[in-house]
């Protein structure tokens, strides 16, 4: 079998789904940070708009007293909510979610009801960054796979 035939066989049997999951797992914290630190903490929802309605005056005072109030909703007080995000891997998908329970109720669901479902969704810019991470990882993995021919 010549090198071209070997290359064709390698590429035909390359498991993209498995490779993508491996890439996502390797970049998991970086991807979660895009949603939490680069987006939610900066008061931005998935459609790029500000997280509104604003905090109540009482909550603003609590945040100011802790030195955390920045003039916009950042959903950060103790840090527990933003740190609770994790990646859930399904057969063909990965979902970044928080199941933070707070005093008997699901804080994540409460915040989605208050601020809208887009509060835990990637902006288009961050979604494209995740795609670039995947593309770069696939390029490196395929290159490694076919280099050994």
N, C-alpha and C positions, 0 to 999 in steps of 0.2 A: 504494500500500500504506500503510495507516494504522499508527500507532505500536504498537498492540496486536498487529497481525500481524507487525510487525518484531520485537517482543519475543518472540513465540512461536517464530519462526524461529530467533532467536539462542539461545534456551534449548534448542530441539530439537537444534540442531547443536553445542551446547557439549560439548566433549570432557573429561569428568570425569577419565578415566584420565590423560590428558596433563597436565591441570591439577594433579592430585594428585602426579604425579611431579615436576613443576616446584616445587611447594611443598616436597616432601620434600628435593629437592636444595638448595633455598634455606635450609632449616633443618637440613641434614645434621649440622653440628657440634653444634648444640644437642641434637639427638636422640641422637647418639652420647654426648654428655656425660651425658645422663640415665642411660644404661646404665653408663658407665664411672665418672665422677666422683661421681654421685649414688647409685650402687648398688654396683657391684663394689668400688670403693675404700672404701666404708663397710661392706663385709663382708656384703652382702645378696644373696640369690639371687632368682630370678624369682618364687618362691612367697612371698617376704617373710621366709623363715627365714634364719638366720645361715649363712654359708659354713663348713661343718665337714667333716672333722675339723680341729682347730686345727693350727697350725704345730708342727713338731717342735721340741724344746728347742734344738737346734743352730741351726735357722733363726731362731728367736726371738732368739737371741743376735746373729746377723748383723744382723737388723732393728733390735735395740736399739742396737747399735754405730753404726748409721747414723742413729739417731734416728727410725726409721720404725715401730717396734712400737707398736701402739695397743691390744693386748689382744684383737684379733679378726683374722680372716683378711681381708686387703685386696687380696691378689694384686698388690702394688705393691712393687717393690724398685728396679729400674733405671728403671721407667716405660715400658719398651719394650712390655710386654704391653698396658697400657691405651691407649697411643698407637697401637697397631697396628690398632685397630678401624676398619672402613670400611663404607660402605654399598654393597651390591651390588644393582643394579637389574635386575629381571627384568620380563617383560612386564606382569604384574599385581601384582607384589609387590616389596617392598624388604626385604633382609635385612641386619641389622647383624652383622658377624662379624669375627673375628680369625683370621688365618692365620699367626700369629707362629711362626717357626721358631727353635728354640733348640738349638744343638749337634746338628743332624741329626734332630731330631724336632719334630713340630708341638706347640708348647706349649699351644695352645688345646685340642687333642684330649686332651692329657695332663691338663690341668686339669679338663676335663669328666669324664674318667674318675675323677679323684680326688675332685672335689667334686659331681659330678652334672651332668646336662645343663642344669639350670636356672641354672647359674652365669652363663651368657651370655644369659639371657632377661629381658625387662622384667617388673617387678612390675606388678600390675594398675594401681596408681596411676600409674606412669610410662607404661604403655600408654595410659591414658586421657588423659594429658597430650599424647601424640603425636596422638591423635584430635582433641583440642582445637586443636592447631596446624594440623591439616589443615582442620578446620571453619572456623577463623578465616581461613585462607588462601583457602579456597573462597569464603567470604562476600565477602572483599575483591576477589577476581578476578571473580566474577560481577557484583558491584556495578560494577566498572570496565567490564566488558563491556557491560552494559545501560545504563550512564549515557550512553554516546555515541549513543543512538538519536535 
